[in-house]
Amino acid sequence: MDWLQNLESEMELFKAEYAKFGRGTRIAGTRARKHLQNIKKAAQELRNLIQGSKKEEEST
């Protein structure tokens, strides 16, 4: 799956769970936090790819 699509997908899932949490479904808060963690991981991986790409361009 494309990195950007993965981030967008996790964001949509987070929004849905956060909305449920706002309506009083307590377990949705746990799922929302899980999606936030996935977003953080995906963003860090993408950040590392971008940084690696920049370093490769600089060395050539």
Order of alpha helices (4+ residues) and beta strands (2+ residues): alpha-alpha
